[in-house]
């Protein structure tokens, strides 16, 4: 649980590994100068496929 946002999130080595894969596969892009991640159109399709 993220204490500032009061929302669940993935952290640590697992979170970092997943982020690196998602960035490498262009599923998400990080907004410059921010921690915000934007899901790409390719990411929307792939994540929908992964989660169904």
BELQUIMO-V638721 format. One record per pair of residues at least 24 apart in sequence whose ideal C-beta (glycine too) atoms are under 10 Angstrom apart, sorted by the first residue. I is the first residue (numbers start at 0). J is the second residue. Records with the same first field share a line. If there is no record, write none. Layout:
I = J ; J
//
This chain:
21 = 45 ; 46
//
